[in-house]
Amino acid sequence: MVLKRRLGLSLAAACVLLTLVACGTRTINRAPVEERVTRVGDPAGVAAIVKQPQGFEHAGKPGYYTVKPGDTLMRIALENGQSPRDIALWSQVENPNRIEVGQVLRVVPPISQEVQVQPVSRPMVSAGSLAQPPSSASSSANVAAATETKSGQSTDTEINWVWPNNGVVLAGFDDVKNKGIDIGGAAGDPVLAAADGRVVYVGAGLRGYGNLIILKHNNVYLTAYAHNQTLLVKEDQSVLKGQKIAEMGNSDADRVKLHFEVRRQGKPVDPAKYLPAR
């Protein structure tokens, strides 16, 4: 009888011991809290998980723009009065066709690049002629004159505008509905540069504009020529006032027309206030 009691106690003790061992084993097998803390607290691990957009340190600073959903580099450039290529260069964008929401782009030139060479002034050329490269002497004189002009100091009177086409105005400027004027004509009619300038964009990358040309005239003014049938100039080419740069068409439009914009520091302004009366 005594032996049975002793065996019963021994078995009970063994069960308790096994239960404690099992509980201890489960505790040991849990994921260590310290390991999780170490992983999250590791700077390299955080950097891998949370990647900041390019240029984020400049967000909110004057002269910088934070990319929003739906933005394209082309539209950002147009609305800031700059060349897409220049913005890509200033912002060190490797692929201009791929910008991400939150990325911060520089939309004003560095101080060392603020001065821009103005096109050499020459008599108006005929509608069908193309510009000839300026002579080295004229270019040197123009560079010397440009070094005395600082960004943002150009005035309206420094540009002598001409109409880009002599057709009938179909639609006037409206700050909300129409950011320029629409000029009617026939397919193939000449589209002329409204002033001396440099070609900063040629292509069809901006929705609603079709085949588009953008000219930069100085640090203040851009002009845009949309819906063309044929484009006759290349990016970085210098053009003269009155030079034929395109042929009128209906690309991305409901009819043949030229959509013409004047932008002052990226903001659309009424071209009728700049073009000569006719």
N, C-alpha and C positions, 0 to 999 in steps of 0.2 A: 504493500500500500504506500509506504513511504517512498519506494522507488518510483512508483507511478507519478506521485506528486512532483518528485525531483525532475523526472523527464518532462512533465507538463510545463514546469517553470522554465526549463532549458529551451523548450520549443518556443515558448512565448517570448523569451529574451531574444532568441534568434530572429523571430519575425520583426520585433522592434528594431533590431540592428539592421536587418535588410531594408526596412522602410526608411530608416535614417540615411543609409547609403544611397538608396534610390533618389531620395530628395536632394541629397548633396550632389549627386551626379547631374540632376537636371539643372541645378544652379550653376554648376561649372560649365555646362554646355551652352548657356545663354551667351549671346553676342556681347562682348565686353563694351561697356559704355565708353571707356577711355579710348578705344580704337575709333569709334565714331567721332568723338570730339577731336581727336588728333587729325582725322582726315578732313573734317570741315575747317578746322583751324589752320590747316596748312595753306600758306599763301599761294603756292603753286596749284593746289587743288581748287581753291576759290577762283583763281584766274581761269582755270580750265572750264569751270561751271558757268561763271558769269563773265562773258566777253563783252567789253565795252565797245560801242560803235566807234569807227574811226573818227578822230578829231573831237571826241566828246569833251575834252578839256576846254574847248573854245565855245561851248554852247552858251548862247546868250550874249556873247561879246559883239560889239559893233563890227560890221564887215563880215560876219559869218552867218550862215543859214543852216538850220536844222531840217533835214529831210523829213517830209511828212508822207503819209500813205498816198499813193497815186502820183507822186512827183516823178519827173524825169529830169535829167541833167539839161536837156534842151530847153524845157520850159523854165527851169530855175535860171538859166543863163539869160533867156529873153526878158524875164521879169526883173532881172537885176542889171540889165544893160551891158552884159558881158558876152564873150565868146565861150561856148561850151568847152572848147579845147583849153582856153586859159584857166577856167575854173578847175578843170581836171588837173592841170599842171600845178596850180597853186595849192590844191588840196591833196596832191599826191594820189589821185584816183587811178588805179591801174587799169580798170575796165570801165570806161564811161557809160557803157550800156548796163552796168550793174551797180546801182547805189542802193543802200539799205535805209530803212526808216530809222531815224535817230542819228544817222551819220551827219557830221557837221562839215560843211563845205565853206571854203573861203570864197567870197563873192566880190571882194575888192582886191586890186593888185597890191603886192608888197610895195613898200615905199620906193624901193629901187626900180620898180617897173611902172610907176604912176605916169610918167611922161610917155606919151605916144607920139610917134612921128606922124605929122599931118600929111595927107596926099599933096603932091605938087600941083599948084594951081596952073591950069592951062585953059586955052579957049575951048568952048563946048565942041565936042566932036559930033559927027553925024550919027543918026540912029543906027546905021548898019556897021559902023566902024568899031574896031577893038583897040584897047589901049596899048601903046607902045611902052616898053620899059623906060623909066626915067633915066636920064644920063647920070653918070656918077657925080658930076659937078652939081647938078640940080639936087641930087639926093643929099650930098654933103651940106649944101646950103640949107636944105629943109631940116636936116637933123640939128644944125646949129640954131635955127629959129625955134625948133620945137623944144629945145632945152630951156628956153625962157618961159615956157608955158607949163603951169602946174595943173594937176588934175582938178576938175570941177570949176575952173575959171573961164571956160568957154562961154560965150554969150550967143544969143540967138542971131545977132547980126554978123557973126563970124562965118555963117554958112549961107551961101546963096543957093536956094533951093530951086529945082525945076520940077514940073509935073512928070511923073513916071510914064504917063500915057495920056493922050489927048482925048480919050473916050469920054462918054457921058457918065457922070457920077450917078450910080444906081442907088447907093445907100450912104448916108453921111455918118459921121462919128457919133457913137453913143457909148458912154463910159461903161455901161452894163452889157448891152446887147451887141455892140459892134465897136471893137477897139481900134478901128481905122476907117477907111473909106473904101467902097467898092466901085471900081471903074469898069464899064462895059466895053466890049469890043469883039473882034472876031478872032478865032483861033489862029495863032501865028503872028498876031500884031506885036510890035516891039514893046518890050518893057525896059525902061531906061533907069539908070541910076539917078536918084534925085539930087545927089551931091557927090563930090569926091569922097572916096572912102576905101575901106579894106573889107574884103569878103571874109566874114567870120563863120558863116554856115551856108552849106549847100546840101539839100537833101529833103527827105520826106518823113523825118522822124518826129514831127509834131502834129498830133491828131487835129484834124480840122483845117489844116493849112495846105495840104497837098504838097506839091513840089515847091519848096520854099528857098528863098535866098535872103540872108540877113547881112546888111552892111553896117560897119561901125565907122562913124565919121569923125569922132573925137572922143574924149572921155565922158561926154554927156549924151550924145545922140546916136541912136540906132535907127535904121529903117528896115522894114520887112516887106517882102514881095511874095505873095502866095498864089496858089492855084495855077502855077505855070505849066505849060505844055513841054517846053524845052528849056534847059538850064545851060547857059553859055559861059559861065565863069567857074573858077575853082576856089577853094578855101585858101586864104592868105594872099589872094591876088589883089593888087591895087586897081581901082577903077576910077574913071573920071566922070564928072557930072555930065549927064546926057548920053553916056555910053550904053549901048544895048547889052543887057545882061541876061535877058531871057525872052521867051516868046509866050504870049498869053495863051492860057488854056483853061480847062475846067477840072483839074485834078482835085479830088475831094471837095467838089462844089456842084451845085445844081445847074450851073450854066457857065459859059465862058465869061470870065471876068478876072480882073486883077484886084486882089485885096491888098491894100497898101497901108502900112502903119508907120507912124513916127513915135519913137519912145525916147523920153527924156529921163535919163538915169533909170531906165527900166520901166517907167510908168507911161502907159499909153496917153498920148495927147492928140488933140484934133489936128490932123494934117492941114486942114483948110486955113489954120492960123499961121502956117509956115510957108505954104506954097503960094506963088505969085497969083494975083487975080487974073482971070481970063474971061 
